[in-house]
Amino acid sequence: MKRLAITASLLLLAGSALAETRSITVDVQGENVPVVLDLLSVRNAVGADFPFDWADLRVSVDGQDIPFQIDDTDLNGRVSAGDQLAFVASGQATITVSDEPLDPVSHEAALEVTTDGDVTVISSLSGNGFTVEVGSEGLARITGFGDVSETLAAELGILRFAGYPESTWWADEQYGPHEEYTILEDGGARFVRTEVLPAGPARVAVITEYASDRFVGLTQRIVTSVYAGGDVDVHSQVTFGGYSDMMKLQHMATSVLSQADPEAQHVIPGFRRLAWADQLGVSSEDYFAERDAVSDGVIAFNSNDNLSPLYWGAAYIFASAEPWRAAYSDDLGIAVIEAAYEVPEIAEDYDEWLSGNTWVFESQEFRTGVFKWIADEFMSYDATSDVTMNEPNHYLPGTVIDFHYLYSVRDADSAADAAEQAAALAAALASVNLEE
């Protein structure tokens, strides 16, 4: 998992020979980039030998203090290692802590939290019309931006999972019946709780937890962070408390612009690997060009078009997970970008690659994760004839799977503009690394 780039230095407070500060530097390349650090990482970077109170922490960019907040994301009611420091930075940021009390500092909240029945409404106070709703099930949906008051993306972080809940493979290599759910379907998962933390100058954090009774020990914890500028950070952790044989484990976002505009386009970069292209012996760009889905060097097609796939019904499947993808509406003049905090490498071995996270776009759903159902057509092509058919992933107790994505709503004037902004956003997220 990528971490934030931090270097440490020791300084003397002006006017005091006894008081000291320590500073750590976070490298950020880009404009208005959300930065989140768990307090344990900050504590370790500062040094365990340096005493300070979290109230005596400040964040600056180019020598100017910027707003920040510390959120009780572990929900234990106190400041602790599992909590998070959050801010938005444009350029290299410096975090400074003092071993003596500093004058209290406060920053106005950048967002407002209200309720409408069982729905929590989070609204930006920046005047950009950005609104996010969190329903009773704890999942966020983007419901407004600029002059648009429509669902722009829904069910951010919803989990689709499938496998063999009665598997005894570890004992006798028998799987038992196959079952598939999303966390919102009966039998899929039990809603545990949602906590909406107070609005701060950087974000509103929402913590939602689920547990599956059918797949015993499978739990999901989602930290959804809403930023005033038009970004929603969704960090989902799936934990296996027991042994599980899984055929699917996919993080999803649904109705990405397709509900607001049925003519919205799905915009993607070229895939590093697309099974269909490998089977045909062409590049992924050539595959989409043959389906009239490339214009001005950008792969884009109607979100409702499955592009007459080589087989099966998805617009794409068995595709490498890339740094970004987006939806663009020419009518609304906006784009919704999904940018990844981490991009998986592609293993040379097909079986190993398909055991990791890949992309699927089907039913207007952005899906990222494990998909192990192998079509019979794989055996008809030399490039994929050696792939192992329909073997589940075997997850051991204690396994944790991370899904971490930023959903960003932007003004855009073309699919090419949406692609350019998406690539820049993904590069900005990738620039923020921790080197300990």
C-alpha positions in Angstrom: 0.0 0.0 0.0 1.4 3.4 -0.9 2.2 5.8 1.9 3.0 9.5 2.1 6.5 10.7 1.6 7.7 12.2 4.9 11.1 13.6 5.9 11.8 14.8 9.4 13.8 17.8 10.7 14.4 19.3 14.1 13.9 23.1 14.8 14.1 25.5 17.7 11.0 27.6 18.6 11.9 31.3 18.3 12.2 33.0 21.6 12.7 29.8 23.6 15.8 27.9 24.2 13.9 25.0 25.7 10.8 24.5 23.5 11.3 22.5 20.4 9.4 21.6 17.2 9.7 18.8 14.8 8.5 19.0 11.2 7.7 16.4 8.6 7.2 17.1 4.9 4.6 15.6 2.8 5.4 15.7 -1.0 2.3 16.7 -2.9 2.3 17.4 -6.7 -1.0 18.9 -7.9 -3.8 21.2 -7.0 -6.2 20.7 -4.2 -5.1 17.1 -3.5 -6.8 15.4 -0.5 -4.2 14.1 1.9 -5.0 11.6 4.7 -2.5 10.3 7.3 -3.2 7.9 10.1 -1.8 9.3 13.4 0.4 6.3 13.9 2.3 7.2 10.7 2.6 10.8 11.9 3.8 9.7 15.3 6.4 7.3 13.8 7.7 10.0 11.4 8.0 12.6 14.1 9.8 10.1 16.4 8.6 8.2 19.4 11.2 10.1 21.5 9.6 13.5 20.9 6.7 14.4 23.3 3.8 16.5 22.0 0.1 17.0 22.2 -2.0 16.6 19.1 -3.5 20.0 19.8 0.0 21.5 19.1 0.1 20.3 15.5 0.0 22.7 12.5 0.0 22.2 8.7 1.5 24.7 6.2 2.1 25.1 2.5 4.8 27.6 1.3 5.0 28.9 4.9 1.3 29.6 5.2 -0.9 27.7 7.6 -3.7 25.7 5.9 -6.8 24.2 7.5 -6.6 20.6 8.8 -8.6 18.3 11.0 -8.1 15.2 13.1 -11.0 12.7 12.9 -11.9 9.9 15.3 -12.1 7.4 12.5 -11.6 4.4 14.8 -14.6 5.6 16.8 -13.1 4.9 20.2 -13.9 8.4 21.5 -10.4 9.6 21.9 -7.3 10.6 19.9 -5.4 7.5 19.1 -3.2 5.8 16.5 -6.1 4.7 14.3 -7.4 8.3 13.9 -6.7 10.4 10.8 -5.2 13.7 10.0 -6.8 15.2 6.9 -6.1 18.3 4.8 -6.2 19.5 1.2 -2.9 20.7 -0.3 -1.6 22.3 -3.4 2.1 21.6 -3.3 4.5 20.3 -0.6 3.0 20.4 2.9 4.8 20.7 6.2 3.4 19.2 9.4 4.9 20.8 12.5 4.4 19.6 16.1 5.6 21.4 19.3 6.6 20.0 22.6 5.0 23.0 24.3 1.5 24.3 24.0 0.7 26.6 21.1 -2.1 29.2 20.9 -5.4 27.4 20.0 -6.3 27.4 16.4 -9.6 26.8 14.7 -10.8 26.7 11.1 -14.3 27.1 9.8 -16.1 24.1 8.5 -16.0 23.8 4.7 -19.2 21.7 4.5 -22.5 21.5 6.2 -24.3 18.3 7.5 -28.1 18.2 7.6 -30.7 15.4 7.8 -33.7 14.7 5.7 -35.6 11.8 7.3 -33.1 8.9 7.4 -30.9 10.6 4.8 -27.8 12.6 5.7 -27.1 15.5 3.3 -23.5 16.8 3.1 -23.3 20.1 1.2 -20.2 22.1 0.2 -20.1 25.7 1.5 -17.9 26.8 -1.4 -20.8 27.8 -3.6 -20.1 25.0 -6.2 -23.4 23.2 -5.6 -21.7 20.0 -4.6 -23.9 17.7 -2.5 -23.6 14.1 -1.3 -26.3 12.1 0.4 -25.7 9.1 2.7 -28.7 6.8 3.0 -29.8 4.6 5.8 -27.6 1.8 4.3 -24.5 4.0 4.8 -23.4 4.3 1.2 -22.7 7.7 -0.4 -24.3 9.0 -3.6 -23.3 12.3 -5.3 -26.5 14.3 -5.9 -25.5 17.7 -7.1 -22.8 19.8 -8.7 -23.0 23.3 -10.2 -26.5 23.8 -11.5 -27.1 20.0 -11.8 -29.3 18.4 -9.1 -29.3 14.8 -10.2 -27.7 11.5 -9.1 -24.2 11.7 -10.6 -22.9 8.5 -9.0 -24.5 6.1 -6.5 -23.7 3.4 -4.0 -20.0 4.4 -3.8 -18.1 1.4 -2.2 -20.9 -1.2 -2.5 -19.4 -4.7 -2.4 -20.3 -7.5 -4.8 -19.1 -10.9 -3.5 -19.7 -14.5 -4.5 -18.3 -17.9 -3.6 -19.0 -21.0 -1.6 -20.1 -20.3 2.0 -20.3 -24.0 2.8 -16.9 -24.9 1.3 -14.9 -27.7 2.9 -12.2 -27.5 0.3 -9.5 -27.2 3.0 -10.6 -30.7 4.3 -11.9 -32.6 1.2 -11.7 -30.2 -1.8 -15.5 -29.9 -1.9 -17.0 -26.5 -2.5 -20.7 -26.9 -2.0 -23.4 -24.5 -3.4 -22.4 -21.2 -5.0 -24.0 -17.9 -3.8 -23.7 -14.3 -4.9 -24.7 -11.1 -3.2 -24.1 -7.4 -2.8 -24.0 -6.0 0.7 -27.5 -4.6 0.2 -29.2 -7.8 -0.8 -31.0 -10.1 1.7 -28.6 -12.7 3.0 -25.5 -10.8 1.7 -24.4 -8.7 4.7 -25.8 -7.4 7.9 -25.7 -3.6 8.3 -23.7 -2.9 11.5 -23.6 0.9 11.8 -22.9 4.3 10.2 -21.3 7.2 12.0 -21.1 10.6 10.4 -18.3 12.6 12.0 -18.5 16.4 12.5 -17.9 18.6 9.5 -14.4 20.1 9.4 -12.4 22.5 7.3 -11.2 19.7 5.0 -13.9 17.0 4.9 -16.8 15.1 6.4 -15.8 11.5 7.2 -18.5 8.8 7.3 -17.7 5.4 8.7 -19.9 2.4 7.7 -19.6 -1.2 8.7 -21.1 -4.4 7.4 -20.8 -8.1 8.4 -21.9 -11.2 6.5 -23.6 -14.0 8.4 -23.6 -16.3 5.3 -19.9 -15.9 4.6 -18.9 -16.2 8.2 -16.2 -13.7 9.2 -16.4 -11.5 6.1 -16.7 -7.9 7.2 -16.5 -4.6 5.3 -15.5 -1.2 6.7 -15.9 1.9 4.5 -14.4 5.3 5.3 -16.1 7.8 3.0 -14.6 11.3 3.0 -16.5 14.2 1.3 -14.5 17.2 0.3 -15.9 20.6 -0.5 -14.2 20.9 -3.8 -16.2 18.1 -5.4 -14.3 14.9 -4.3 -15.5 11.8 -2.5 -12.7 9.5 -1.2 -13.9 5.9 -0.6 -11.6 3.6 1.3 -13.1 0.2 1.8 -11.4 -2.6 3.7 -12.7 -6.2 3.5 -11.5 -8.5 6.2 -11.8 -12.3 6.3 -12.2 -13.5 9.9 -12.4 -17.1 8.6 -11.5 -19.3 5.7 -13.4 -18.4 2.5 -13.4 -19.6 -1.2 -14.5 -16.6 -3.3 -15.2 -16.3 -7.0 -16.0 -12.5 -6.9 -14.9 -9.7 -4.6 -15.6 -6.4 -6.3 -15.8 -2.7 -5.2 -18.3 -0.8 -7.2 -19.8 2.5 -8.0 -23.2 2.6 -9.8 -25.1 5.0 -12.1 -22.0 7.1 -12.8 -23.7 9.9 -14.8 -25.8 7.4 -16.7 -28.9 8.1 -14.6 -28.5 11.9 -15.0 -27.8 11.6 -18.7 -28.6 8.4 -20.7 -26.2 9.6 -23.4 -23.3 9.9 -21.0 -20.0 8.5 -22.3 -17.8 6.0 -20.6 -14.2 7.2 -20.9 -11.1 4.9 -20.3 -7.4 4.8 -21.0 -5.9 2.0 -23.1 -5.6 -1.2 -21.0 -2.3 -2.7 -20.3 -4.0 -6.0 -20.7 -7.4 -6.9 -22.1 -8.0 -10.7 -22.6 -10.2 -10.1 -25.6 -7.4 -8.1 -27.3 -4.8 -10.7 -26.4 -7.1 -13.4 -27.9 -7.4 -11.5 -31.1 -3.7 -10.6 -31.3 -4.4 -6.8 -31.2 -3.8 -3.9 -28.8 -6.7 -2.8 -26.5 -6.8 0.5 -28.5 -7.3 -1.5 -31.7 -10.0 -3.6 -30.1 -12.0 -0.5 -29.2 -11.2 1.3 -32.5 -12.8 -1.7 -34.4 -15.9 -0.9 -32.4 -15.9 2.8 -33.3 -15.1 3.7 -29.7 -12.0 5.8 -30.3 -12.2 9.5 -31.2 -9.4 12.1 -31.0 -7.2 9.5 -29.4 -9.6 8.8 -26.6 -11.6 5.6 -25.9 -15.1 6.7 -25.2 -18.5 5.1 -25.8 -22.1 5.4 -24.6 -22.5 4.1 -21.1 -25.4 1.9 -22.3 -23.6 0.3 -25.2 -21.9 -3.1 -24.6 -19.9 -2.6 -27.9 -20.8 -6.1 -29.2 -18.2 -7.8 -27.1 -16.1 -10.7 -28.3 -18.3 -12.8 -25.9 -20.4 -12.4 -22.8 -22.4 -9.1 -22.3 -20.1 -6.6 -20.6 -18.6 -3.6 -22.4 -15.3 -4.9 -21.1 -14.2 -7.6 -18.6 -11.0 -9.5 -17.9 -9.3 -6.0 -18.2 -6.4 -4.6 -16.2 -7.2 -2.1 -13.5 -5.9 1.2 -14.6 -5.2 4.6 -12.8 -8.5 6.2 -13.8 -11.7 6.0 -15.7 -14.6 8.5 -16.1 -18.0 9.3 -17.3 -18.6 12.4 -19.3 -21.9 14.2 -20.2 -21.8 16.6 -23.1 -25.3 17.8 -22.2 -24.4 18.6 -18.6 -20.8 19.7 -19.3 -19.4 17.6 -16.4 -17.3 14.6 -15.8 -17.2 12.1 -12.9 -13.8 10.6 -12.5 -12.8 7.5 -10.6 -9.1 7.7 -9.7 -7.2 4.9 -8.0 -4.8 5.5 -5.1 -2.9 2.3 -6.1 -2.7 0.5 -9.4 -1.9 -3.2 -9.3 1.0 -4.6 -11.4 0.2 -7.1 -14.1 1.6 -10.5 -13.5 3.0 -12.3 -16.6 1.1 -15.4 -15.6 -2.6 -15.2 -16.5 -3.8 -17.2 -13.6 -1.9 -15.0 -11.1 -3.2 -11.8 -12.9 -6.8 -13.0 -12.8 -6.5 -13.8 -9.1 -5.9 -10.1 -8.4 -8.0 -7.0 -9.1 -9.3 -6.4 -12.6 -11.8 -4.1 -14.2 -15.4 -4.8 -15.3 -17.9 -2.4 -16.8 -21.3 -3.8 -16.9 -24.9 -2.5 -16.2 -23.4 1.0 -15.8 -21.4 -0.3 -12.9 -17.7 0.6 -12.4 -16.4 -2.7 -10.9 -12.9 -3.3 -9.6 -11.8 -6.6 -7.9 -11.5 -10.3 -8.2 -13.5 -12.1 -10.9 -12.7 -15.8 -11.3 -15.4 -17.0 -13.7 -13.5 -18.0 -16.8 -15.5 -18.3 -20.0 -15.3 -21.5 -22.1 -14.2 -19.2 -25.0 -10.8 -18.8 -23.2 -10.0 -22.3 -24.4 -10.6 -21.4 -28.1 -7.7 -18.9 -28.2 -4.0 -19.7 -28.0 -3.3 -16.7 -25.8 -5.5 -17.9 -23.0 -5.8 -21.7 -23.6 -3.8 -22.5 -20.5 -5.8 -20.5 -18.0 -7.2 -22.5 -15.1 -11.0 -22.7 -15.3 -13.1 -21.3 -12.5 -10.8 -21.8 -9.5 -11.8 -19.6 -6.5 -9.4 -17.5 -4.5 -8.7 -19.1 -1.1 -8.7 -16.5 1.6 -7.2 -17.3 5.0 -8.3 -15.8 8.3 -6.8 -12.4 8.9 -6.6 -11.5 5.1 -7.4 -7.8 4.5 -8.3 -6.5 1.0 -8.1 -2.7 0.4 -10.1 -0.8 -2.2 -9.2 2.9 -2.3 -10.6 5.4 -4.9 -11.3 9.1 -5.3 -14.5 10.1 -7.1 -14.2 13.6 -8.4 -16.9 15.8 -10.2 -15.4 18.3 -12.6 -16.6 20.8 -15.3 -15.5 19.3 -18.6 -16.1 20.3 -22.2 -15.3 17.1 -24.0 -14.4 13.4 -23.5 -10.8 14.3 -24.2 -10.9 17.0 -21.5 -12.4 14.5 -19.1 -9.6 12.1 -19.9 -6.9 14.7 -19.5 -8.3 15.8 -16.1 -8.6 12.2 -15.0 -5.0 11.4 -15.9 -3.8 14.5 -14.0 -5.8 13.6 -10.9 -4.5 10.1 -10.9 -0.9 11.4 -11.3 -1.5 13.8 -8.4 -2.7 10.9 -6.1 0.3 8.8 -7.2 2.7 11.6 -6.3 1.8 11.4 -2.6 4.0 8.7 -1.1 5.6 7.8 2.2 9.2 6.9 2.5 10.2 5.9 6.0 
